[in-house]
């Protein structure tokens, strides 16, 4: 006997059809998203991969187009780290300068961001606008006048000469990141600490700062990276004793040291930063979005 489709079977077919169409649409969107993510990943990390491949190539194979080094070697790294190339000194200087600038920027920026978020006062918007304008100043426009000022003060090529402009450029970033978080805090927690006998400074230190830890961490990473990667000011305001790592790499001319050695120097400086960002990307993103939703 042959079964005929009744009303129930027809209705089930009508319901199943839209479900199948929706499933195919979701699958198509997933495929498109995967393709787009692969293109972005290749675009962003392709140069880094080629940098690493070039760093391990034998100098005689510099212009090979193979995806892996034919004769891998570590000689390029040894040459890049030779004292005459100033790379090690640049690493030490950049670590010292970036660390100190980040610490001072957090100390000043956290208190400034707290004040801007906690109180309303005359000229507040003007101050915020000035901070935003300061963060947009190009380093090339500051290098020459700063050089003249430091020459008059006998500060040329000192750590202070490069640390002060770095601090001025990193402070706006720190203030804006932390202020956006402080604005979303429930100030009742601070008021409760004040009722329990804490001073305002103690409440800020023991209550507000622990809550702001994700944003403080984010601001620290961003300030450190911005200071570490800066080149224009460092190329003018630093000397042999205070030369930063970006200037040291800028002096690696391929015609003099070889392209593979230059790539090895770039890998030494770049890869640790990439690993740092990848390890802490969740905390960085959480810190940037922590103040997006008001309590």
C-alpha positions in Angstrom: 0.0 0.0 0.0 1.2 3.5 -0.7 1.0 6.1 2.0 -0.4 9.5 1.0 0.8 12.7 2.6 -1.9 14.0 4.9 -2.4 17.5 6.3 0.1 16.8 9.2 2.9 15.7 6.9 2.4 18.8 4.6 2.5 21.1 7.6 5.7 19.5 8.9 7.3 20.0 5.5 6.3 23.7 5.5 7.9 24.1 8.9 11.1 22.2 8.0 11.7 24.2 4.9 12.3 27.6 6.6 14.5 25.8 9.2 16.6 24.3 6.5 17.0 27.7 4.8 18.0 29.4 8.1 20.5 26.7 8.7 22.1 27.1 5.3 22.2 30.9 5.8 24.0 30.5 9.1 26.4 28.1 7.5 27.1 30.6 4.7 27.6 33.4 7.2 30.1 31.2 9.2 32.0 30.4 6.0 32.2 34.1 5.0 33.3 35.1 8.5 36.0 32.4 8.4 37.3 33.6 5.1 37.3 37.2 6.2 39.2 36.3 9.5 41.7 34.3 7.4 42.3 37.3 5.1 42.8 39.7 8.1 45.1 37.2 9.8 47.2 36.8 6.7 47.3 40.6 6.1 48.4 41.3 9.7 50.7 38.4 10.5 52.1 37.8 7.0 54.8 40.4 7.3 55.7 39.1 10.8 56.0 35.6 9.5 58.2 36.8 6.6 60.3 38.7 9.2 60.9 35.5 11.2 61.7 33.5 8.0 64.2 36.1 6.9 65.8 36.2 10.3 66.7 32.5 10.1 67.8 32.5 6.5 71.4 32.1 5.6 72.8 35.5 4.2 73.5 33.7 0.9 69.8 32.9 0.6 68.5 36.4 1.4 66.2 36.7 -1.6 64.8 33.2 -1.7 61.0 33.0 -1.8 60.6 29.7 0.0 58.1 29.6 2.9 60.8 28.1 5.2 64.5 28.8 5.3 66.5 26.4 3.1 69.6 26.6 5.4 68.3 27.9 8.8 71.0 29.6 10.9 71.2 31.5 14.2 74.2 33.6 13.0 72.1 36.6 12.1 71.0 36.9 15.8 74.6 36.7 17.0 75.6 39.5 14.6 72.6 41.6 15.5 73.5 41.4 19.2 77.1 42.4 18.7 78.0 45.4 20.9 78.9 47.6 17.8 75.3 47.5 16.7 74.0 49.0 19.9 70.9 46.7 19.9 71.5 45.4 23.4 72.0 48.9 24.8 68.9 50.0 22.9 66.9 47.2 24.5 68.1 48.2 28.0 67.4 51.8 27.4 63.9 51.2 26.0 63.0 48.9 28.8 64.2 51.4 31.4 62.6 54.5 29.8 59.3 52.7 28.9 59.1 51.2 32.4 59.7 54.5 34.2 57.4 56.5 31.9 54.6 53.9 32.3 54.9 53.9 36.1 54.9 57.8 36.4 52.1 58.0 33.8 49.9 55.6 35.8 50.6 57.4 39.1 49.6 60.8 37.6 47.0 59.6 35.2 45.1 57.5 37.8 44.7 60.4 40.1 43.8 62.8 37.3 41.3 60.4 35.8 39.7 59.9 39.3 39.4 63.7 39.7 37.8 64.2 36.3 35.4 61.3 36.8 34.5 62.1 40.5 33.9 65.9 40.4 32.4 68.5 38.1 34.2 71.8 37.9 34.5 74.8 35.7 36.8 74.3 32.7 36.5 70.5 32.8 35.6 70.1 29.2 38.3 72.5 28.2 40.9 70.4 30.1 39.7 67.2 28.4 39.9 68.9 25.1 43.5 70.0 25.8 44.4 66.5 26.8 42.9 65.1 23.5 44.7 67.8 21.5 48.0 66.9 23.2 47.6 63.3 22.3 47.2 64.3 18.6 50.4 66.3 18.3 52.8 64.6 15.8 56.3 63.9 17.1 57.9 65.6 14.1 56.4 68.9 15.1 57.9 68.6 18.6 61.3 67.3 17.9 63.0 70.5 16.7 61.7 72.9 19.4 62.4 70.4 22.1 66.0 69.9 20.9 66.5 73.7 21.1 65.1 73.9 24.6 67.2 71.0 25.8 70.3 72.4 24.2 69.7 75.7 26.1 69.2 73.8 29.4 72.2 71.5 28.8 69.9 68.5 28.8 70.8 67.2 25.3 70.8 63.4 24.9 69.9 62.7 28.5 67.3 60.3 29.8 65.3 63.2 31.1 65.2 64.8 27.6 63.4 61.8 26.1 61.5 60.8 29.2 59.6 64.1 29.6 58.0 64.2 26.1 57.2 60.5 26.3 55.4 61.1 29.6 53.5 64.0 28.0 52.4 61.8 25.1 51.4 58.8 27.2 49.5 60.7 29.9 46.4 61.5 27.7 46.0 57.9 26.8 46.2 56.8 30.4 43.8 59.5 31.6 41.1 58.7 29.0 41.3 54.9 29.5 41.0 55.2 33.3 38.4 58.0 33.3 36.0 55.9 31.2 36.2 53.2 33.8 36.0 55.5 36.9 32.8 57.1 35.5 31.0 53.7 35.7 32.0 53.0 39.3 29.3 53.0 42.0 30.6 55.8 44.2 28.6 54.4 47.1 31.5 52.0 47.7 33.8 55.0 48.3 31.2 56.7 50.5 30.9 53.5 52.6 34.7 53.4 53.1 34.6 57.0 54.2 31.9 56.3 56.7 34.1 53.4 58.1 36.8 55.9 58.8 39.0 55.9 55.6 40.4 59.1 54.3 39.7 59.9 50.6 43.2 58.8 49.7 42.8 55.5 51.6 39.4 54.9 50.0 41.0 55.5 46.6 43.9 53.3 47.3 42.1 50.4 49.0 38.7 50.5 47.3 38.8 52.3 43.9 42.1 51.1 42.6 41.5 47.3 43.2 38.2 47.7 41.3 40.0 49.5 38.5 42.7 46.9 38.2 41.7 45.7 34.6 41.7 49.3 33.3 45.0 50.1 35.1 46.6 47.0 33.6 45.3 48.0 30.1 46.6 51.5 30.4 50.0 50.2 31.5 50.3 47.9 28.5 49.2 50.6 26.1 51.5 53.3 27.5 54.4 50.9 27.6 53.9 49.8 23.9 53.4 53.4 22.8 56.6 54.5 24.5 58.5 51.4 23.3 57.5 51.9 19.6 58.1 55.6 19.3 60.8 56.6 16.8 60.6 60.2 15.6 61.4 61.9 18.9 64.0 59.3 19.9 65.9 59.7 16.7 66.4 63.4 17.5 66.6 63.6 21.3 68.7 60.5 22.1 72.5 60.0 21.8 74.8 57.0 21.9 74.2 56.6 25.7 70.4 56.9 25.6 69.6 55.5 22.2 66.4 53.5 22.2 65.8 50.2 20.4 63.8 51.8 17.6 66.7 54.1 16.8 69.1 51.2 17.0 67.1 49.2 14.5 66.7 52.2 12.3 70.5 52.3 12.1 70.6 48.7 10.8 71.1 49.5 7.1 70.6 46.4 5.0 73.5 47.5 2.8 75.8 47.5 5.8 74.7 44.6 8.0 72.8 42.5 5.6 69.0 42.2 5.2 68.9 38.9 7.2 70.7 40.6 10.2 68.2 43.5 10.0 65.3 41.0 10.1 66.9 39.2 13.0 67.1 42.5 14.9 63.5 43.3 14.1 62.5 39.8 15.3 64.3 40.3 18.6 62.4 43.5 19.3 59.0 42.8 17.8 58.2 39.2 18.7 58.3 39.7 22.5 55.8 42.5 22.1 53.5 40.4 20.0 53.6 37.6 22.5 52.9 40.0 25.3 49.8 41.4 23.6 48.6 37.9 22.7 49.0 36.6 26.2 47.1 39.6 27.8 44.7 40.3 25.0 41.7 39.3 27.1 42.7 41.6 29.9 43.4 44.4 27.5 40.0 44.1 25.8 38.2 43.8 29.2 40.0 46.9 30.4 39.0 48.9 27.4 35.4 47.9 27.6 35.1 47.9 31.5 33.7 51.4 31.5 31.4 51.0 28.6 28.4 50.0 30.7 27.4 52.2 33.6 26.5 50.6 36.9 
